[in-house]
Amino acid sequence: MSILHPKSTLIACIGILIGALLLLPSDTLVAQTSGPSPYRLVDDWAKLPDGRRMGAVGKVTMDPDGQHVWAVIRCDAFGPGRFGNECVDSDLDPIIKFNLDGNVVESFGSGLFIWPHGIDVGPDGSVWVTDAVGSGNIPAGDQRGHLVYKFSQTGDVLLRLGTPGRAGSSNSSFNSPSDVVIAPDGTAFIADGHNNDGNNRVMKFTADGNFIMSWGQTGYAPGEFRALHAIDMDSNGRIFVGDRSNNRVQIFDQEGNHLTSWTQFGRPSGIAFDNNGQIFVADSESDDVQNPGWEMGIRIGDAETGWVSDFIIYHWGDPRSTAGNGAEFVAVDGDGNMYGGEPSPRNLQKYVRVRP
């Protein structure tokens, strides 16, 4: 009979422990250390006027005044078979501004979009919105799609970027742009685009629409993307990209230099930051095919270190759904309350913070 040396026994035990931990989903570990959820849901928070039903919700973002929430709401509340062109034949406004009580105070954009997707509000109050419709969902001759608009707070068109109705890869065109973030100086960073095999690049423009530079291509390496679904900026000016089909968040400086990649936030669909150095990442697609071992939900962590501290699980999440579950995008107000844009459940959900 062989006898193990004490050091060998210790190494063997550590190996068994590590092996057991690796069998657990990463976010299970997060959930075990985060304690009770720090949020509760607010029922029926968003109230649309005139009996309008809630359509699929795209991105949500805070107004610089901290007192209003902007949301993309994709027009009519069609059945689940209608996806990817919900505004093509609608006269409803898809760009909606809510106060913190969930009441609509402004809306616009009727007739300009086929599939509005991303939104951000610049420090000057300008509202930037992307149309991420795929070419297959654009009617012949239609001059909508593959565009990024800049609006005033009341819906006046200040700027339009892209080639109307046509995908392209030049410095003046897009292919299903997913999202946009505006820097404090007004510089626009646009995530182009929504498809795995699209342009897969970040486009950088001045506040008045002049092209500056771009970076990225399709692939798996650092600085490469497969479906840029979200883009945002932290208080240090770093650019965070939700590289969704690669199941990671990539971080860059404003010149496109890759700083690091994070996989601990699941399959990122939406990214937001609060005023206390925290990052919020919405994951509406993790399942046993696209991101095995991970649950759908919102992960909250430290924006500097990437340490995940809280996980808000989507208990209603169905991994068999192809349209996503729960919040695909997330915004955070000054009190730490979250607002989730849910395309498949068709909700604009408020999560109230209930503990520090």
N, C-alpha and C positions, 0 to 999 in steps of 0.2 A: 504494500500500500504506500502510495506517495503522500508526502506531507508538504502542503504549501507553505512557503515562507510568509511571515506576517505581512510583509510589504506586498507580496503577490496577492494575498487574500484581500488587502485593502483595494488594490487596483481592480481586482475582479468585481468587488462589490460596487465600486464607483462605476464600472462599465455597465453592470446590470441596471443601476439606477438611471444612468444616462439613457440607456436603451429604452427603459420604461417610459421616461419622459418624452423621448422622441416619438413614441407611439401615440401621444396625446396631441390633439390639434393645438397649434400655437395659441389660438385665441382662447382655448379652454384654460390655459395657464393664466392668461390675462384676466379672464372672468373670475378665477379663483382668488386673485389678489386684489380685485377692485372693489369687493364688497357689494352691498346693495346698490341698485341703480341710483345715481344722483338726480334722476329726472322723472317726472311724471307727465303723461300725455294730457293735453287739453282737448277735450271733445269739441268738435265742430268749431274750431277757432276761425278759420277763413270763411267769410260770408260774402258770396257773390251776389250782386244786385239783380233785381227783376226776375228772380227764379232761375237764373242761369245755373246749370249743373257744372260741377267741377270736371274739367277735362284732365288729360294727362299733364302732370306738372313737371317742368324741366328744372332749370337752375333757379335757386333763390339766392339773394344777396342783400346785404344791408345798405341803406342809404347813408351817405356820410354824416347826416344829421343824427344818426343813431335812433331815430324815432319812427322809421319806416322800413318796411321790407318790400323789395321788388321780387316779382316772380314771373317766370314764363309759364303760361297756362295754355296748352295747345287746343284752344278753340273748343270744338264740340265734344261732348262726352259720348263718343261712339262706343260700340261694343269692342271686345278684345281683338276681333279680327281686323280692326282698323288701326294701323300703326305705321308711322313713318311719313304720313302726309295729312295729318288731322286738320290743318288749316287751309288746305288747297282750295276748298269751295265754301269757306265760312266767311261771314261778315262780322264775326266777333273779334274784339281786341285781345291779342294774346299777351301783351305786356301790361302788367297790373301792379299798382303800388298800393300796399296796405299800411294802415297804422298798426300800432302794437296791440290793438284790441281786435284786429282781424277784419276791419272794415275797409272797403275799397275807397281810396281818395283820388285815384287817377288811373286811366287806362288809355291805351292807344295801340296802333300797329295793324289795324284791320286791313286785310288785303295785301300786305307787304310780304308775308311769309307763307311758306308751305309747311316747314317743320322747325319752328324756332326752338333753340336749344340752350345756348349759353347767354349769360347776362352779367354785366358789371357796371358799377356807377363810379365815374371818375371823381376826383376831388373837387372839380368845378360843377358837379351835379349832372354832367352829361351821362346818358344811358347808352351803353353799347350792347348790341344784341347780335347773335350769330344765327344763321339759318343752316342747319346741318343736314338738310334733306339730301338723300341719295339721288343720283342722276336718274335711276329707274323710276322714281316717284315724281318726276317733273313732267307735266303734260307737254306735248310737242308745242314748241313756240312760246312757252311760258317764260317770262323774263324774271322769274323769282328763283331763289336757291343759290347756294355757293356764295353767299354775300354776308357782309358784316355792316351793320348800321350803327351810326352814332346819332342819338336823338337829344333834344332838349328835354327838360323835365315834363313838358307838356306834349311831347310827341312830334315836335318839328324835326324833320330830317336835316341834320347838320352835315352829314357825310355818309357816303356809301362806298365801301371797298369791295372789290371783286368783279368778276365778269358775269353779268346777269344771266342766270339759267344755264351756265356752262362751267363744268369743272376744268381746272387748269393747274399747272405747276409753275407758272411764271411768278415773278415778283409782284404781280398785280392781280393774281387770281388765287382761288382756294378750291379745295375739294372736300366738301362737307365740314366746314369749320365748326368745331365742337364748343369752344369756350373762349373767353377773353378776360384779361385782367389789366387794369389800368394803374400805372405807377403814380406816385405822388406828383411827378412832374408832367403827367398827362401822356407819357409814352404808353402805347398799347402793345401787349403781347397776346398773340392769337394762337390757339391750339388748332392746327390744321393737319389732320382732321379726324373724323369719327370712325373711319374704316381701317381694318387691319392692313389692307393693301393700298391705302391712300397715300397722300403726300407725307404724312407722319413727320411733321416738322413744326417748329415754333417760328412764327413770323413776328417781326418787330417793326412797328410804325411810329412815326411822330404823332402828336396829338391832332395834327391837321391832315394825317393820312399819307405822309410821305414814307416810302419804304426805307428801312435802315439796314436790316440784315435778317437772315434766317439761319436756323441750325436744325439738324436731325435728318434721319431717313428711316426707311423700314428696316427693322432688324431687332436683335436681342442684346447687342452690346451696349455699354454705357453711351448715352447720347443718341441711341437709336430707339425707335418706338414702334408699337403695334396698337393703334387706336389711342390717340391722345384724347382722353375724355374730359379732363378737367385741368385747369391752370389757375394758380393763385400766387400771391406774393406775401412773404412774412414781413415783420417789422424791420428786418435787416436788409430788405430789398432782394432776397433770394427768390428765385422762380421755382415753384413746386409744380411738377407735372404729374397728373394721374395717368400713368402709362398702363392703361387698364388690361389689355390682353397679355401684357408681360407680368401682370400681378405685382406691380411695384410703383412706388413714388420715386421719381427722379428729381434731383435738386441741382439747380444751375445758378451761376451768377448771371448778371444781365447781359453779358457778352457771349453767353452760350457755353461757357466752360462748365463741364460736368464736375460737381462737387462730391456727390454721393448718391446712393440708391438705397431705399428702404423697402423691405418686403413685409415688415411686421404690421402693416395697416391693411392687409388683405388685398382684395381686388378693387382698386380705388375707382369710384365713379365721381365723387365730389370731394373738394378740399376747401376748408375755410380755417380762419384763425380768429382768436378772440384778442382782447386787449391785454391779456395776462401771459402771453407767450405760449399758449396752447394751440395745438393743431387738431382739427376735427376732420376725419376722413369717413365718408359714407361708402359703404360696400353693399351694393344691392344685387350682386351676381355670384358671389362665391357659392360653389356647390361641388358635388362629388365628381364633376367633369371638368369645369373651368378652373377650379382652385381647390382641389381635394384637401379635406381636413380643416377647412375654415368655415365659420358661420357668417351669415349676413348680419350686418349691423353697422353702428357708428362707433368707431374707435377714436378715443381721445388721448392725446399724449403731449409730451414736451416737444415744442417745435425746434429746440436746439439739439437735444440729445436723441430724440426719437423714441424715448421711453413711453410705452403705452400704459396709461394709468386706469382708464375706464373703458368699458365696452357695453354699449346699449344694443342688445340683441333684438333682431326682428323675429319675435315669436311666431308671427304669421308667415314667415318666409317659406316659400315652396321651391326647393331646388329643381323641380321639374318644369318650372315656368321659364320661358325664354324671353320674357319682357321685363324681367327685374322685379324685385320685391322691396317694399319699404322705401326709405329715402335714398334717392339716387344722387341728390345734391343736398347740401347743408349750409346754413348760415347761422351766425351767433350774434346776439345783441350785447349791449354793454352790461347787462345783468347776468350774462351767462346762459340765457335761455336759447334753445336751438329751434330752428325752423327747417323742416325736412320737406323737400320736393319729391313726391312719390308718383312716378308715372303709371305704374301698373295698378296700385290700389286707387289711384286718382285722388290723392289727398295732398293738401298743404298743411302739414302737421306741426303744431307747436309743442315743444318739450320744455317744461318749466323746471328750472333748477331748484331742488329742494334741500340740498345740503352743500356745505362748502367743500 
